[in-house]
């Protein structure tokens, strides 16, 4: 039995609502970590990715920040970029996270300084959005790429060390951006994904 248009619309809205909740729910983790850090540890409980440290630091680094200001700035960018990627689907969003983690591993192994914060994921989301439209040449994908470029082009210079403020891990931004690019390449080459979008 086929569903009526109102039933399909209700189902789509319910699913969209659940999808929109994913980024705020993710943000609960770093905000809770920072709250506990500031209240109980005086800002000294960091879960950073450090050279020679445990691999666990690679996984926890996005959820650790150097204070509420750092976390707030990342959160305000993380939310809209996350929602833009989620307009394409949860698989795309997961692909970005996996790409960011994959490109963080060489930094953890080879880079001499540590880093933490959601900015790597933020740049991964941005890298994905900037590239996916030009790879797929589909209206929604190209619209998202143009929107991301127009809205967030101003942060792209911080991928270069000469434009990155002191104390900011520009290599974390670059590796995150690279992870987003890898995700876009993987998604664009997925034949199953392409058939679903064209169907």
C-alpha positions, 0 to 999 in steps of 0.5 A: 500500500502506497503512503499518501502525500501527507503521510510521506511528508510527516515521515520526511519531517520526522526524519529531518528533525531527528537528523537536525538533532545530531550536531547539537547532540555531538556538541553535548560532549565537548561542552560537558568536558569543558564544564567538568574541566573548568569546574574540577580541574581548573582548565588542566584536563585536556584530551588533546592529540599529542605526539608520542601520546596514546591513539585515544587522543586522536579520537578525543581531541575534537571534544577537548578545548582550551576554554569556553571561548575556544569551544564557543567559536568552534560550536558556532561554525560547527553547527551550520556546516554540519547541517549543510552536510546533513542536507545531503545525508547522514552517510556523507556526514559520517564520511567527513568524520571518518576522513578527518580522523584518517588524516589526523593520524599522520599528524599524530604520528609525525607532527611535533606539537599537540592539538585539540578542538573541533576546528579540524572537523569544522574544516573537514566539513568545509572542505567537503562542501567546497568540493562535492558540488564540483565533483558531482555537478548536481544542483543541490551539491553545487548550491551547497558548494557555492553557499559554503564558499560565499559564507566561509571563504574568509576562514580559508587563509587560516589554512596557511601558517602565515595567516594562522594566529599564534597558538592555533594549530594550523596543521590541524586545520589543514589535516581536517580540510584534507579529510573533508576532501577525501570524504568528498572524493569517496562519496562522489565515486560511490556508484550506489550514492549516485544512483540514489541521487539520480533516482 
